[in-house]
Amino acid sequence: MLQAGRYEQIGVAMTCRGYAEYERMFGLNEGLLRRGRVLDVAAGASSFAAEARRMGIDVVCADPRYAQTPDRMSEEGYAEIETSTEKLARLAHRFDWSYYGHIDNHKARRIRSMELFIQDYSLPDAGEHYIAEALPSLSFADDTFSLVLCSHFLFLYRDQFGDDFHRAALKELIRVCKPGGEVRVYPLLSLGWEPYPGMAELIEELESLGGTCSFEKSELPFIPGSSELLCICKK
């Protein structure tokens, strides 16, 4: 049952967002994306990687759901779109619709992203780009990626994943990031739109490991009160 002012979610939803949304969420530009390999963690059925690779940008995605077949991913993804749209409709007055315009447009974007993802995920070489792995432990070598992205997972599900998980997960993202590269995480609020209570201590620990942390402006107005992303530059 929905509590007042809270987006209720059991388990981790399958995220499904496109290239243009990633640009706005993470403050991306082609210069940043073309510095080297990009890793999208907990990417779900987002079409960001598929669209980026069409532009010649090298993106690898990691998500435990990639152990599933294209048919199963499609089935789960479209069911999630219907479920999430129903939830959003009940709380529509709480969200900022200035980017999407209307809930129907939001749903249409989810569907289009799913379509592009499934096309890419169904290709013979999909296993090279979609890796079935989960935080806080990834198999990639140290210093592999110039840019590491994590959308709608860390901080959002803090009620399900505690402080130890968040510390370990962010350390792992920093580990696979190249020196001089960046880790970017969005959003920074929970499903109840509450700030992460241990953020100051977490930032202090990450900086002690050689990361320079900053809060940058996110250009995707939608989630109530969410206007920032966390950027960690690896020294």
Helices and strands as residue ranges (DSSP letters): H 19-26, H 30-33, E 38-41, H 48-54, E 59-62, G 64-67, H 70-90, G 92-94, H 103-121, G 126-128, E 130-131, E 145-151, H 163-176, E 177-186, H 199-208, E 211-217, E 228-234
